[in-house]
Amino acid sequence: MAVTFSEVQQVGQLVRQHYEHFDRLVTEIRRVIVGQDNLLRKMLVGLLADGHILLEGVPGLAKSSAVACLARAIRTKFQRIQFTPDLLPADILGTLVFQPKNGSFVVKKGPIFANLVLADEINRAPAKVQSALLEAMQERQVTIGEQTYRLDEPFMVLATQNPIEQEGTYPLPEAQVDRFMLKLLVGYPSRSEERQILDRMAPQRGLPQVEPVLEPAQVLAARQVLDEIYVDDKIRDYIVTLVHATRHPAEFNLSIKEWIEYGASPRATIYLVRGARAMAFLAGRGYVTPQDVKDIAPDVLRHRIIVSYEAEAEEKTSDDVVRHVLDHVPVP
């Protein structure tokens, strides 16, 4: 269906009205978190696009702190789950508790029944625990005994994992990693940012506390506006081409076939559209540009592309594949 210029302008005005709330949200989080611009921006993308996020980075980069600040800045329920090798699915989902007085069972809900869930060091728990969490993420519901319970909206899981310490970890299978909309690589702060961190952590000063500035209803309203953001047919074709280029690079004259074992799944196509709309929202626009797609593509695609042994031998990663695809696929 054709969309007029005036309709796109109206959507843009609506976007700017709702964006003000998220601008206050970022300002509030920055009272505690120094730097990490990409992390904060992409967390908002996940929140707006109704997707879950996997955060990967070495310890001490404020991954957990950033998630906790985001949760505190939204007036909603937050739970942090520390994943350990002895964790059981019932510790996350909940269980039935026997009541000796009347011989009945009462449901005790687990920490998954929150709006924002921080799964800290998710790769430290065995596969059955990871599966329980990821099933809840996909289905947005939990079954305890014979009863099924819907999870409240908004519902978002932000999981962290440490890339350098592999002893005592259980790597997430590719099919489960695919449930995450974004995989963010969290890097070190710059020299000036680290100096700011040092100054803020001076013993005589207490860290500022994040105050709630956003209601869950405002998040849900923004998601409805997100669906109205215009995506041109050429942009849609560009997104499909990018994903197909990761599966059949030779069809697009890309000389990286030997680097790729498996390309991105159809979820990548869906999340690229959602992510690009969220990027347009955060820019205050009512329409998506090719740059929005290119900005979110590495975070959507990097964990969905499995590189070959040849790529590993040449020290090529999935990020190298994504970069090559973005550089060589024609932009509309």
C-alpha positions in Angstrom: 0.0 0.0 0.0 1.4 3.4 -1.0 2.2 5.8 1.8 2.1 9.6 1.2 4.7 12.1 2.3 2.3 13.7 4.7 1.6 10.4 6.4 5.3 9.8 6.9 5.6 13.3 8.4 2.7 12.6 10.8 4.5 9.4 12.0 7.7 11.4 12.4 5.9 13.9 14.7 4.4 11.0 16.7 7.9 9.4 17.0 9.4 12.7 18.3 6.7 13.0 20.9 7.4 9.5 22.3 11.2 9.8 21.9 11.3 12.5 24.5 10.6 9.8 27.2 13.5 7.7 26.0 15.8 10.7 25.8 15.1 11.3 29.5 15.8 7.6 30.1 19.3 7.8 28.6 20.0 11.0 30.5 19.1 9.3 33.7 21.2 6.2 33.0 24.2 8.4 32.2 24.2 9.7 35.7 25.8 6.4 36.6 27.2 4.8 33.5 30.2 6.5 31.8 30.6 6.0 28.0 29.3 2.7 26.5 27.2 4.7 24.0 26.7 1.7 21.7 25.6 -0.5 24.6 23.0 2.0 25.9 21.6 2.8 22.4 21.3 -0.9 21.5 19.6 -1.8 24.8 16.9 0.8 23.9 16.7 -0.8 20.5 16.0 -4.2 22.1 13.5 -2.6 24.5 11.6 -0.9 21.6 11.7 -3.8 19.2 10.6 -6.4 21.8 13.8 -8.4 21.5 16.2 -10.0 23.9 19.9 -9.1 24.1 23.1 -11.1 24.6 26.0 -9.1 26.0 29.5 -10.4 25.6 32.6 -8.7 27.2 35.3 -9.2 29.7 34.5 -8.6 33.4 34.3 -5.1 34.8 32.8 -3.3 31.8 29.6 -2.3 33.5 27.4 -4.8 31.6 25.4 -5.8 34.7 25.4 -2.2 36.0 24.0 -0.8 32.7 21.1 -3.4 32.8 20.3 -2.7 36.4 20.3 1.1 35.7 17.9 0.6 32.7 15.6 -1.5 35.0 15.6 1.1 37.8 14.9 3.9 35.3 11.8 2.2 34.2 9.1 1.8 36.9 8.9 -1.9 36.5 9.8 -5.3 38.0 13.5 -6.3 37.7 15.2 -9.6 38.6 18.8 -10.7 38.4 19.6 -14.4 38.1 23.2 -15.4 38.7 23.7 -18.5 36.6 25.8 -21.3 38.3 26.5 -24.9 37.4 24.1 -26.2 40.2 21.1 -24.1 39.0 17.9 -26.0 38.2 15.1 -25.0 35.8 12.7 -24.7 38.8 15.1 -22.0 40.2 14.2 -19.8 37.2 10.7 -20.8 36.3 9.2 -21.7 39.7 7.7 -24.9 41.1 4.8 -26.4 43.0 5.2 -26.3 46.8 3.4 -28.8 49.0 1.2 -27.5 51.8 1.1 -30.1 54.6 -1.8 -28.4 56.4 -4.4 -29.0 53.6 -2.4 -31.5 51.4 -2.5 -29.2 48.4 0.2 -27.7 46.1 0.8 -24.0 45.7 2.6 -22.4 42.8 5.7 -20.5 43.7 6.7 -18.4 40.8 10.4 -18.0 39.9 12.4 -14.9 39.0 11.5 -15.2 35.3 8.2 -13.5 36.3 9.6 -10.0 35.9 9.6 -7.4 33.2 13.4 -7.1 32.9 15.5 -10.1 33.6 19.3 -10.0 33.9 20.7 -13.5 33.2 24.2 -13.0 34.5 26.9 -15.4 33.1 24.3 -17.4 31.2 26.9 -19.8 29.9 27.8 -21.0 33.4 24.5 -23.0 33.7 23.9 -26.4 32.1 21.9 -26.9 28.9 18.6 -27.8 30.6 18.6 -24.5 32.5 19.5 -22.5 29.4 16.7 -24.2 27.6 14.1 -23.4 30.3 15.0 -19.7 30.1 15.2 -19.5 26.3 11.8 -21.3 26.0 10.2 -18.7 28.2 11.9 -16.0 26.1 10.4 -17.5 22.9 6.9 -18.5 24.0 6.5 -15.6 26.6 4.8 -18.1 28.9 5.8 -20.6 31.6 4.1 -23.9 32.5 4.3 -25.0 36.1 2.5 -28.2 36.8 -0.6 -28.2 34.7 -1.0 -24.5 34.6 0.4 -22.1 32.0 1.2 -18.5 33.0 1.7 -15.6 30.6 4.7 -13.4 31.3 3.9 -9.7 31.8 4.7 -7.2 29.0 7.1 -5.6 28.5 9.3 -8.7 28.9 13.0 -8.6 28.1 15.9 -10.8 28.9 19.5 -9.4 28.9 22.0 -12.1 29.3 25.8 -11.7 29.8 28.6 -14.0 29.1 32.4 -13.9 29.5 34.3 -14.6 26.3 37.7 -15.3 27.9 37.1 -17.7 30.7 35.9 -21.0 29.2 36.6 -23.4 32.2 33.3 -24.4 33.8 31.1 -23.0 31.1 28.4 -24.5 28.9 28.4 -22.7 25.5 25.0 -21.7 24.2 23.9 -23.9 21.2 23.4 -22.0 18.0 19.7 -22.7 18.0 19.4 -21.1 21.4 21.6 -18.1 20.6 19.4 -17.4 17.6 16.6 -16.5 20.1 18.4 -13.3 21.0 17.6 -10.4 18.8 21.0 -8.7 19.3 24.5 -9.8 20.4 26.5 -6.8 21.6 30.2 -6.9 22.0 31.1 -4.6 25.0 34.5 -3.0 24.7 36.9 -1.1 27.0 36.2 2.6 27.8 38.4 5.2 26.3 41.2 6.9 28.3 39.1 10.0 29.1 36.1 7.8 30.0 38.1 5.7 32.3 39.4 8.9 34.1 35.7 9.9 34.6 35.0 6.5 36.1 37.9 6.9 38.4 36.7 10.4 39.5 33.1 9.1 40.1 34.4 6.3 42.3 36.3 8.6 44.6 35.7 7.3 48.2 34.2 10.5 49.5 31.5 10.6 46.9 28.5 8.2 46.7 27.4 7.1 43.3 24.2 8.9 42.2 21.0 6.8 42.3 18.9 6.3 39.1 15.3 7.5 39.5 12.4 6.0 37.5 11.5 8.2 34.6 9.6 5.9 32.3 6.4 3.8 32.8 5.9 0.3 31.2 2.8 1.7 29.5 5.0 4.3 27.7 7.3 1.5 26.4 4.2 -0.4 25.1 2.9 2.8 23.5 6.3 3.4 21.8 6.2 -0.1 20.4 2.9 0.6 18.7 4.4 3.8 17.2 7.4 1.7 16.0 5.0 -0.4 13.9 3.9 2.7 12.0 7.4 3.7 10.9 7.7 3.5 7.2 9.9 0.9 5.5 10.2 1.3 1.8 10.0 -1.7 -0.5 13.6 -1.1 -1.6 14.7 -1.2 2.0 12.8 -4.4 2.5 14.5 -5.9 -0.6 17.9 -4.7 0.7 17.4 -6.5 4.0 16.4 -9.7 2.4 19.4 -9.4 0.0 21.8 -8.9 3.0 20.5 -12.1 4.7 20.6 -14.2 1.6 24.1 -13.0 0.9 25.2 -14.7 4.1 23.8 -18.0 2.8 24.6 -17.9 -0.9 27.4 -15.3 -1.3 28.4 -16.5 -4.8 25.0 -15.4 -6.1 26.0 -11.8 -5.2 29.6 -12.1 -6.5 31.0 -12.2 -3.0 34.2 -14.2 -2.6 33.6 -15.4 0.9 31.8 -18.7 0.4 34.7 -20.6 2.0 34.3 -18.5 5.1 30.7 -19.5 5.8 29.4 -22.8 7.2 25.9 -21.6 7.8 24.2 -18.3 7.0 21.8 -16.2 9.0 18.3 -17.6 9.8 14.9 -16.0 8.8 14.8 -14.5 12.3 17.6 -12.2 11.1 15.3 -10.8 8.4 12.6 -10.1 10.9 14.9 -8.6 13.5 16.7 -6.4 10.9 13.4 -4.7 10.1 12.5 -4.3 13.8 15.9 -3.1 14.7 16.1 -0.6 11.8 12.7 0.8 12.8 14.0 1.2 16.4 17.1 3.0 15.1 14.9 5.4 13.1 12.7 6.0 16.2 15.8 6.9 18.2 16.8 9.3 15.5 13.4 10.9 15.6 12.3 9.8 12.1 9.2 8.3 10.8 11.0 6.3 8.1 13.9 3.9 7.8 17.1 4.6 5.8 19.7 2.1 4.5 22.1 3.5 7.2 19.7 2.4 9.9 19.9 -1.2 8.5 23.7 -1.0 8.3 24.0 0.3 11.8 22.0 -2.6 13.4 23.1 -5.4 11.0 26.3 -6.4 12.8 24.5 -6.9 16.1 21.7 -8.9 14.5 23.9 -11.0 12.2 27.1 -11.8 14.1 25.7 -14.6 16.2 23.6 -16.1 13.4 26.5 -16.7 11.0 28.7 -19.8 11.7 32.1 -19.5 10.1 33.9 -22.5 8.6 37.2 -24.1 9.6 38.9 -22.2 6.7 37.7 -18.9 8.1 39.0 -19.8 11.6 42.4 -20.8 10.0 42.6 -17.4 8.4 41.4 -15.8 11.7 38.2 -14.5 10.1 35.2 -14.0 12.3 31.4 -13.6 11.6 32.0 -9.8 12.0 34.4 -10.0 9.1 31.7 -11.8 7.0 29.1 -9.2 8.0 31.5 -6.3 7.2 32.3 -7.8 3.7 28.5 -8.3 2.9 27.7 -4.7 4.0 30.6 -3.3 2.0 29.8 -5.1 -1.2 26.0 -5.5 -1.4 24.6 -2.4 -3.3 22.7 0.1 -1.2 19.4 1.3 -2.6 
